[in-house]
Amino acid sequence: MIPLSEPDLSGNENTYLAECVSTNFVSSVGPFVTRLEKLAAEITNSGAAVATSSGTTALHAVLHQMGVRENDHVIIPSFTFIATANAVAHCKATPIVLDIDQSRWCLSASLLEDFLKNACFQDAQGRLIFSETGKSIKAILPVFAMGLPADMNSISNIAKKYDIPILIDAAAAIGAKYRNLSLGEVEADYVVISMNGNKLVTAGGGGLVLAKNEKLGLDLKHLTTTARVGKSYDHDIVGFNYRMTNLQAAVGLAQCERIEEFLYRKLEIANNYKEAFSDIKGVKSFPSVDDSVSSNWLSGIFLPDSSEAEMDSIRSLLRSSKIEAKPFWKPIHRQEPYRNVPNVLNNGSDSIWFRVLPLPCSTNLSLKQQEFVISTVRGLLL
Ligand SMILES: *Cc1c(COP(=O)(O)O)cnc(C)c1O
């Protein structure tokens, strides 16, 4: 089977892992965590980076740090991996699901503006309250879907107007740029990256929080590492054990060392697919926009006129040719735990999600493999 997106571990992973074992630093103490955090901050031009046990725990910790609690809302897009919504629910808050724009498949800035203006009001303390529930809007959580940045200029202007902080879920967008800004420079309070096995860089499992400055990074580090003060068992707040281990960081560091090479390969693969299907009517590639550079986490095709049955049949035919194919993100408002949370839909995510067909795009995909994928898909479409 040619997998969709598997890690390439042919760099320093082996050496660094062996070093963890030979030095006995396999747990949360050890040099690789610090080295990974330093390199991640450099790559993304961030004030600070904090390594965590997963992207989900990174999102949860940041939302907690932002003060998101019971009786709060966080605005998320409908088209995302369920972890975005779960992180809000882990704070006992309720997500509000807003739909996406067709040009980027990310949180729609116009829906956001409409929603805050018409469905919310400012209370006496200056908090923004959702009229329908009486709960306050505590944060906006845009997602860089497929690795492509959201319309951050519009979103951050709206957020500023209402004084609401922004956390970006850039799980698979390390290396992406918005108006030439790296993830750490984009207008947002925090940015989260995932280092799960299927993402651009992996630590086996893990996450990174990008913060604007060292102080915010240290606060987050404190929260995610049991909030210990000093060397004995003193803890000053209810912290989380969301630490990344030295073992994970060893792999993560070796991966981040190769980020430029990985991004280049992802772009090459995306361009090959774009070109290979450009002559077929009704076949599109994933969104691209002039103001942004995508990390091209996943690439493939989008079939805007196909039915669910046609898509299912294409996927199963691909699988029988030993090419991995599975449905992509089912929108949040269609997921059992979030069917009843408030939402504002524009058919954006409902009309695309089952028509998105990611194709194999591991950085170590060979040219021959990609040619095989292309000819097989063309055979199914023509
Ligand atoms: C992968 C992913 C996450 C969660 O990251 P984990 O490391 O798997 O917990 C969150 N949001 C999005 C958009 C993702 O793709």
The ligand as an ORCA input file, in Angstrom:
! r2SCAN-3c Opt
* xyz 0 1
  C      -3.447     16.644     13.956
  C      -4.286     17.785     14.277
  C      -4.542     18.157     15.609
  C      -4.161     17.342     16.808
  O      -2.867     17.035     16.967
  P      -2.431     15.710     17.813
  O      -0.971     15.893     17.924
  O      -2.832     14.538     16.977
  O      -3.133     15.745     19.116
  C      -5.284     19.300     15.840
  N      -5.771     20.033     14.833
  C      -5.573     19.710     13.550
  C      -6.117     20.603     12.469
  C      -4.841     18.569     13.213
  O      -4.665     18.252     11.921
*
